[in-house]
Amino acid sequence: NGNGSITGLSVGGLPDGCVDTDTLANSAVTAAKKGSGSILQVVKTNVTAKSSYGSSANSHYTLTPLNTTIVPKGTNSHFLITGQVAGEASANSNANIFLRLIRNTTSGFADANNVVICAGDNGSNNTAPENTSAFHGYYAQNNDSTISTSYVSPFLDSPSVAAGGNLQYKVQIYLQESMTFYLNRTVTQYNQVYGDYLPSFLTVMEIAA
Protein backbone atom coordinates (compact mmCIF):
# COMPACT_ATOMS: atom_id res chain seq x y z
CA ASN A 1 0.00 0.00 0.00
CA GLY A 2 3.06 2.28 -0.23
CA ASN A 3 3.74 2.37 3.52
CA GLY A 4 6.69 0.78 5.34
CA SER A 5 9.80 -0.70 3.71
CA ILE A 6 10.80 -3.46 1.30
CA THR A 7 12.72 -6.30 2.96
CA GLY A 8 15.32 -8.48 1.32
CA LEU A 9 16.38 -5.81 -1.20
CA SER A 10 20.14 -5.72 -1.81
CA VAL A 11 22.29 -2.92 -3.19
CA GLY A 12 21.67 -2.73 -6.92
CA GLY A 13 18.52 -4.82 -6.59
CA LEU A 14 16.26 -2.30 -8.33
CA PRO A 15 15.98 -2.63 -12.11
CA ASP A 16 17.76 0.00 -14.18
CA GLY A 17 15.63 3.06 -14.91
CA CYS A 18 13.09 2.56 -12.13
CA VAL A 19 14.40 5.54 -10.09
CA ASP A 20 14.06 8.78 -12.03
CA THR A 21 14.59 12.45 -11.17
CA ASP A 22 11.03 12.89 -9.88
CA THR A 23 11.57 10.04 -7.40
CA LEU A 24 14.42 11.84 -5.66
CA ALA A 25 13.70 14.41 -2.97
CA ASN A 26 14.99 17.94 -3.46
CA SER A 27 18.70 18.20 -2.51
CA ALA A 28 18.84 14.41 -2.06
CA VAL A 29 22.03 14.17 -4.15
CA THR A 30 24.92 15.29 -1.96
CA ALA A 31 28.18 16.89 -3.10
CA ALA A 32 29.97 13.55 -2.79
CA LYS A 33 27.59 12.00 -5.36
CA LYS A 34 27.69 14.77 -7.94
CA GLY A 35 31.09 13.82 -9.34
CA SER A 36 34.30 15.65 -10.12
CA GLY A 37 33.81 18.90 -12.02
CA SER A 38 30.21 19.40 -10.91
CA ILE A 39 29.13 22.87 -9.81
CA LEU A 40 28.16 22.60 -6.15
CA GLN A 41 27.15 26.22 -5.50
CA VAL A 42 27.64 29.83 -6.60
CA VAL A 43 27.95 32.80 -4.21
CA LYS A 44 27.91 36.39 -5.47
CA THR A 45 28.57 39.74 -3.82
CA ASN A 46 27.27 42.71 -5.80
CA VAL A 47 28.06 46.22 -4.54
CA THR A 48 26.59 49.50 -5.79
CA ALA A 49 27.14 51.53 -2.59
CA LYS A 50 29.90 54.12 -2.67
CA SER A 51 32.87 54.10 -0.26
CA SER A 52 36.47 55.32 -0.10
CA TYR A 53 39.85 53.84 0.88
CA GLY A 54 43.45 54.80 1.42
CA SER A 55 45.56 57.93 1.41
CA SER A 56 48.99 56.40 2.15
CA ALA A 57 51.32 55.57 -0.72
CA ASN A 58 52.55 52.04 -1.45
CA SER A 59 49.82 50.43 0.65
CA HIS A 60 47.17 47.74 0.24
CA TYR A 61 43.58 48.33 1.38
CA THR A 62 40.85 45.68 1.61
CA LEU A 63 37.68 46.59 -0.28
CA THR A 64 35.53 45.17 2.51
CA PRO A 65 32.11 45.43 0.77
CA LEU A 66 33.38 42.82 -1.71
CA ASN A 67 34.35 40.25 0.95
CA THR A 68 32.64 37.03 -0.16
CA THR A 69 32.18 34.11 2.24
CA ILE A 70 31.39 30.65 0.92
CA VAL A 71 30.86 27.53 3.07
CA PRO A 72 32.25 24.58 1.09
CA LYS A 73 29.79 21.77 0.38
CA GLY A 74 32.58 19.37 -0.60
CA THR A 75 36.06 18.60 0.71
CA ASN A 76 39.06 19.83 -1.29
CA SER A 77 36.79 21.56 -3.82
CA HIS A 78 38.09 24.00 -6.40
CA PHE A 79 36.78 27.59 -6.45
CA LEU A 80 36.44 29.72 -9.58
CA ILE A 81 36.64 33.44 -8.78
CA THR A 82 35.68 36.32 -11.08
CA GLY A 83 35.10 39.97 -10.31
CA GLN A 84 35.01 43.62 -11.27
CA VAL A 85 36.12 46.70 -9.37
CA ALA A 86 34.94 50.16 -10.47
CA GLY A 87 36.01 53.58 -9.23
CA GLU A 88 38.41 56.48 -9.47
CA ALA A 89 41.35 57.74 -7.39
CA SER A 90 42.17 61.31 -6.38
CA ALA A 91 45.63 61.42 -7.95
CA ASN A 92 46.88 64.60 -9.61
CA SER A 93 48.29 62.58 -12.51
CA ASN A 94 47.59 59.21 -14.08
CA ALA A 95 47.12 56.97 -11.06
CA ASN A 96 48.88 53.61 -10.89
CA ILE A 97 46.55 51.33 -8.96
CA PHE A 98 46.52 47.54 -8.70
CA LEU A 99 44.18 44.81 -7.47
CA ARG A 100 45.19 41.80 -5.38
CA LEU A 101 43.10 38.66 -4.84
CA ILE A 102 43.03 37.29 -1.29
CA ARG A 103 41.96 34.02 0.33
CA ASN A 104 41.25 33.62 4.05
CA THR A 105 40.47 30.28 5.74
CA THR A 106 40.49 31.31 9.41
CA SER A 107 37.56 31.87 11.75
CA GLY A 108 36.66 35.56 11.74
CA PHE A 109 38.62 36.18 8.50
CA ALA A 110 40.91 38.82 10.04
CA ASP A 111 43.17 40.60 7.53
CA ALA A 112 46.21 39.39 9.48
CA ASN A 113 45.40 35.88 8.20
CA ASN A 114 45.02 36.84 4.53
CA VAL A 115 46.81 34.74 1.92
CA VAL A 116 47.66 36.33 -1.44
CA ILE A 117 46.64 34.23 -4.46
CA CYS A 118 46.92 34.86 -8.20
CA ALA A 119 49.77 37.38 -7.92
CA GLY A 120 52.84 38.08 -10.03
CA ASP A 121 56.40 37.18 -9.03
CA ASN A 122 58.82 40.09 -8.61
CA GLY A 123 61.85 37.78 -8.58
CA SER A 124 64.87 39.64 -7.24
CA ASN A 125 63.01 42.98 -7.35
CA ASN A 126 61.88 42.54 -3.77
CA THR A 127 60.51 46.04 -3.28
CA ALA A 128 58.17 45.80 -6.28
CA PRO A 129 54.56 44.91 -5.37
CA GLU A 130 53.07 41.60 -6.48
CA ASN A 131 49.44 41.97 -7.54
CA THR A 132 46.68 40.37 -9.62
CA SER A 133 45.70 43.04 -12.16
CA ALA A 134 46.35 46.68 -13.08
CA PHE A 135 43.87 49.52 -12.65
CA HIS A 136 44.59 52.89 -14.27
CA GLY A 137 42.69 56.04 -13.37
CA TYR A 138 42.53 59.46 -15.05
CA TYR A 139 41.41 61.91 -12.38
CA ALA A 140 43.73 64.70 -13.55
CA GLN A 141 42.15 64.80 -17.01
CA ASN A 142 38.53 64.83 -15.87
CA ASN A 143 37.36 64.18 -12.33
CA ASP A 144 33.65 63.67 -12.95
CA SER A 145 33.31 61.27 -15.90
CA THR A 146 36.38 59.06 -16.09
CA ILE A 147 35.46 56.13 -13.86
CA SER A 148 37.56 53.04 -14.60
CA THR A 149 37.14 49.31 -14.12
CA SER A 150 39.54 46.45 -13.54
CA TYR A 151 38.76 42.77 -13.53
CA VAL A 152 39.57 39.55 -11.77
CA SER A 153 39.51 37.20 -14.74
CA PRO A 154 38.36 33.63 -13.99
CA PHE A 155 40.93 32.18 -11.59
CA LEU A 156 40.72 28.62 -10.24
CA ASP A 157 41.80 28.30 -6.61
CA SER A 158 42.36 24.97 -4.79
CA PRO A 159 42.67 25.78 -1.07
CA SER A 160 42.29 22.23 0.37
CA VAL A 161 39.42 23.17 2.70
CA ALA A 162 37.10 20.59 4.27
CA ALA A 163 33.34 20.66 3.74
CA GLY A 164 31.77 23.15 6.15
CA GLY A 165 35.10 24.92 6.71
CA ASN A 166 35.95 28.63 6.77
CA LEU A 167 36.56 30.28 3.40
CA GLN A 168 36.39 33.91 2.31
CA TYR A 169 37.70 35.72 -0.76
CA LYS A 170 38.63 39.40 -0.76
CA VAL A 171 39.96 42.03 -3.14
CA GLN A 172 42.60 44.53 -2.05
CA ILE A 173 43.55 47.71 -3.86
CA TYR A 174 47.17 48.89 -3.96
CA LEU A 175 47.87 52.63 -4.22
CA GLN A 176 51.35 53.62 -5.43
CA GLU A 177 50.85 57.26 -4.55
CA SER A 178 49.27 59.15 -1.68
CA MET A 179 45.63 59.27 -2.78
CA THR A 180 42.09 58.17 -1.96
CA PHE A 181 40.27 55.56 -4.04
CA TYR A 182 36.50 56.00 -4.46
CA LEU A 183 34.64 52.73 -5.06
CA ASN A 184 31.79 52.77 -7.62
CA ARG A 185 32.00 56.52 -8.27
CA THR A 186 34.14 59.31 -9.65
CA VAL A 187 36.06 61.60 -7.29
CA THR A 188 33.56 64.40 -7.85
CA GLN A 189 29.93 63.30 -7.97
CA TYR A 190 27.65 65.05 -10.45
CA ASN A 191 23.97 64.57 -11.18
CA GLN A 192 24.52 64.89 -14.92
CA VAL A 193 24.10 62.70 -17.99
CA TYR A 194 27.90 62.27 -18.09
CA GLY A 195 28.10 61.19 -14.43
CA ASP A 196 29.51 57.67 -14.13
CA TYR A 197 28.36 55.14 -11.54
CA LEU A 198 29.30 51.49 -12.01
CA PRO A 199 28.96 48.38 -9.81
CA SER A 200 31.66 46.19 -8.32
CA PHE A 201 31.20 42.48 -7.74
CA LEU A 202 32.88 39.22 -6.81
CA THR A 203 31.52 35.79 -7.80
CA VAL A 204 32.75 32.49 -6.36
CA MET A 205 31.78 29.12 -7.86
CA GLU A 206 32.49 25.87 -6.00
CA ILE A 207 33.49 22.97 -8.25
CA ALA A 208 33.68 19.40 -6.96
CA ALA A 209 37.17 17.90 -6.74
C-alpha angles and dihedrals in degrees: 000000000000096000127111126011140298113249126210094028113141129201108285091016095126116089117253114271097019093109111061134173094273090056093061120083118239111279090007092132107077127208091260090060098046095077136229114313095023118136107243100180145335124221122189133189114197119185127190098155117107123239140154137228142187138004100181119095123241093018138128121227126190114234091220098188087066095054105128121197121197125180107214116238092195135040118254091003123168120239125211112206127194130165152154131221120196129188149087135256128223097238120143091223136024103317120227106212130163138193126224126196116223135195124198124185101172129104109266092017094238114187089239087071096049118132119204114229132178095023133142125253116242092194110195092350091092097170093055114098120246112219143158105239142354125251119191123194132193106202094141093060097047125349100194107047110027103088112160136204134209127188143219099217115212106297123181114218125190107192099166094234123162122238109278092019130135117276131158132164123208140180122222126195121217119209116199093190135041101274145116122250117214114207118220095356145065120258091256115041118218131180092221137117089255093052111119124216119165133172129244123212146170123204124192122191121192114217122191116249 
